[in-house]
Amino acid sequence: MHERDEWLAEWSRTVTEVERGYELTFDDYLNDLDVRHKLRLITEADDQWADLLELDTRFRNATFPSGRCVWGEENVEAEGWDKEKHWYYWLLPKKQGLAFEAEY
C-alpha cells in the first residue's frame, strides 16, 4: 500500500470518528489533523483526489470554526500555515467526548 493510501485510510477513520463524536483526546485530534496535513500532497491529478474531497466535505460538515488555529498561533507563524490553505487546523468537532473537552 502506498503511503498516501495509508494516510487517506487514517483520515477516513478520523472523519468517521468526528462524525460519530470524537471520543479521543485533544492531543489525538491534533495528531489526526497532522495526517490531513500530509494529504495536502494529493493533487487533482492523483487517483485519491475524489476520495479526499469527499472526506473533507464530511469533515467540514461535522466540525465548526474554532476561531483560532488549534495548534496555537506560535505554530501558525513557525509553520507558515494559512487559514484558507490549511483550513483543517481551524476546525473543532461538533461532538466532543469528555476526554477531548477536558483537554481543550
C-alpha positions in Angstrom: 0.0 0.0 0.0 1.3 3.5 -0.9 2.0 5.9 1.9 -0.7 8.3 0.7 -3.2 5.4 0.7 -2.4 4.8 4.3 -2.8 8.4 5.2 -6.1 8.5 3.4 -7.3 5.5 5.3 -6.3 7.2 8.6 -8.1 10.4 7.6 -11.2 8.3 6.7 -11.2 6.8 10.2 -10.7 10.2 11.7 -13.6 11.7 9.7 -15.9 8.8 10.8 -14.9 9.3 14.5 -15.6 13.1 14.2 -19.0 12.4 12.7 -19.9 10.0 15.4 -18.5 12.0 18.2 -14.7 12.4 18.8 -14.0 10.3 22.0 -10.2 10.6 21.9 -8.2 13.4 23.5 -7.4 16.8 22.1 -3.8 15.7 21.6 -5.0 12.8 19.5 -7.1 15.2 17.5 -4.0 17.4 16.8 -2.2 14.3 15.6 -5.1 13.3 13.3 -5.1 16.8 11.8 -1.5 16.3 11.0 -2.4 13.3 8.9 -4.7 15.6 6.9 -1.8 18.0 6.6 0.2 15.2 4.9 -2.6 14.7 2.5 -2.1 18.2 1.0 0.4 16.5 -1.3 -2.5 14.9 -3.1 -3.4 16.9 -6.2 -6.3 16.8 -8.7 -4.1 14.5 -10.9 -3.9 11.8 -8.2 -6.3 8.8 -8.0 -7.1 9.7 -4.4 -8.3 13.3 -5.2 -12.1 12.5 -5.3 -11.9 10.4 -2.1 -10.1 13.2 -0.3 -12.6 15.8 -1.4 -15.5 13.6 -0.2 -13.8 13.1 3.2 -13.0 16.8 3.5 -16.7 17.7 2.9 -17.8 15.2 5.5 -15.2 16.6 8.0 -16.3 20.2 7.4 -19.9 19.2 8.0 -19.0 17.5 11.3 -16.9 20.4 12.6 -17.2 24.1 13.5 -14.8 27.0 13.3 -12.6 27.3 16.4 -11.8 31.0 16.0 -8.1 30.2 16.1 -5.6 27.6 15.0 -6.0 24.6 17.2 -2.2 24.2 17.3 -1.8 27.8 18.5 -0.6 31.0 16.9 3.1 30.2 17.6 2.8 27.2 15.2 0.9 29.2 12.6 3.9 31.5 12.4 6.6 28.8 12.7 5.0 26.6 10.1 3.7 29.3 7.8 0.1 27.9 8.0 -2.6 29.9 6.3 -6.3 29.7 7.4 -7.6 29.2 3.9 -4.9 26.7 2.7 -4.6 24.8 6.0 -8.3 25.1 7.0 -8.5 21.9 8.9 -6.3 23.4 11.7 -9.1 25.9 12.4 -11.9 23.4 13.0 -13.2 21.5 16.0 -15.6 18.5 16.2 -19.2 19.4 16.9 -19.5 16.3 19.0 -16.7 16.0 21.6 -16.2 13.3 24.2 -15.2 14.0 27.8 -11.5 13.3 27.3 -11.4 15.9 24.5 -13.4 18.5 26.4 -11.1 18.0 29.5 -8.0 18.9 27.4 -9.4 21.6 25.3 
